[in-house]
Amino acid sequence: MYICGPTVYDYFHIGNARTFIMADIIRRYLEYKNYNVTYVMNLTDIDDKIIKKSIEEKVPASEVAKKYSDAFFEDIKRLKIKLATFYPKATDNIDEILRMIKALVDGGAAYNVDGNVFYNVSSFKPYGKLSGKKIDELESGARVEVMEEKQDPLDFALWKKSKEGEPFWKSEWGNGRPGWHIECSAMSCKHLGETFDIHAGGNDLIFPHHENEIAQSEAATKKPFVKYWLHFGFLNINKEKMSKSLGNFFTAREVLAKYSAEAIRLFFAQAHYRGPVDFTSELLDSAEKGLEKLKNLRSAIDSAMNKNKPGGVDPGFNFQHFEKRFTDALDDDFNTPQAVAVIFDFVKEANRTIAEKENLHLDFYIAARDFLIKTADNVLGIISFKEKEVKQDSLLENELIKILIDIRLKAKNEKNFQLADDIRKKLESLAITLKDTKEGTDFFKRE
């Protein structure tokens, strides 16, 4: 299973987090079903965006990549995303990339123009079979890099001739660096073989990235590339497309400063992976409240098991019924919304049983705990029986911040801008950033 990972030039945003979390849940479920999963996620650590950031910050591109690679691993750990089997980096796989480019050039599917090597899209007759696009209907657009050296505007770069001051590697076509698309083809084939089972990524990668991966991989190997493609739907912020220009662009670590990883995972799991998701603070608040039901049952289970009294009543609880509903849901194109509904149906029924029957047998609590560990914890990652509860003082702190936000809003409405600005500045000095949106004011705690 191969997942397109981050380009490490900045902290990854909450839209990327959806892809990483949903892919993680699918991987976890395959393991629940006893598949041995080799899970590969690449890190794009050389790219135009990384070079641009290195110029802006006046540091080597490798330092930019190292900084944000480290941040990526910090954030996925906090999001309870299981580590991949391999995290190949583009810069560690230059030899594999060059071998694939050479195979394409030698086979007539690519051509060299003064040190820039391009893939000849017209040479691959099935081009467009993933996206449904047809070559004769495609025009060069915003996502297609237009260069005069190309034989056709749709052709894309496999190897980019280095410019002065840019990082480069030696090749038979001259000094340069790999294009984005060829990196994924070379690294996925290296770790998973020339044909593998699952390739996943965001909807925005279907064209041209995944389309180009198919074209170059199949032209190089003469074999089918991927058996199953999984694409994750777009994320909107308050019903608007997330973008920096609209000021509604949130990084995963900004959202983690305000909400638990479990709430974020539950929020994403409540929507099917292929569909769009509207990301709002109200929905995240609702997910956080929903988790309280799970936590309350966990507390009841822990309390009963700590008492460890022998004997008791067997309630005849049908755990197999819930396990079957859970697997039926996820067997149906990984229907996580239905799987989440099964978990909360189970919580409701288990709580009713505890309330109605006295002196329940310990085996009931053991079985309830095992069910939640196998499903809600090991697959969905929305609760754990190992981690401590969030400290009460953190919850109190959040409530106090909300009170100050309300006072600031009242001050602004009364045109007392000095007080409103003072509140913002004082919170900023405490590493708490306010962000005003159309829906109200959000806050984020910086580390």
Sequence and secondary structure as in RCSB ss.txt:
>XXXX:A:sequence
MYICGPTVYDYFHIGNARTFIMADIIRRYLEYKNYNVTYVMNLTDIDDKIIKKSIEEKVPASEVAKKYSDAFFED
IKRLKIKLATFYPKATDNIDEILRMIKALVDGGAAYNVDGNVFYNVSSFKPYGKLSGKKIDELESGARVEVMEEK
QDPLDFALWKKSKEGEPFWKSEWGNGRPGWHIECSAMSCKHLGETFDIHAGGNDLIFPHHENEIAQSEAATKKPF
VKYWLHFGFLNINKEKMSKSLGNFFTAREVLAKYSAEAIRLFFAQAHYRGPVDFTSELLDSAEKGLEKLKNLRSA
IDSAMNKNKPGGVDPGFNFQHFEKRFTDALDDDFNTPQAVAVIFDFVKEANRTIAEKENLHLDFYIAARDFLIKT
ADNVLGIISFKEKEVKQDSLLENELIKILIDIRLKAKNEKNFQLADDIRKKLESLAITLKDTKEGTDFFKRE
>XXXX:A:secstr
 EE   BTTS  BHHHHHHHHHHHHHHHHHHHTT     EE BB SSHHHHHHHHHHTS HHHHHHHHHHHHHHH
HHHTT    SB  BGGG HHHHHHHHHHHHHTTSEEEETTEEEE GGG TTTTTTT   GGG    TTS   TT 
SSTT EEEEEE  TTS  B  TT SEEE HHHHHHHHHHHHH SSEEEEEEEGGGIIIIIHHHHHHHHHHHSS  
EEEEEEE  EEETTEE  TTTT   BHHHHHTTS HHHHHHHHHTS TTS EEE HHHHHHHHHHHHHHHHHHHH
HHHHHHH  S  B     HHHHHHHHHHHHHTT  HHHHHHHHHHHHHHHHHHHHH SSB HHHHHHHHHHHIII
IITTT S  SSS    HHHHHHHHHHHHHHHHHHHHHHTT HHHHHHHHHHHHHTTEEEEEETTEEEEEE  
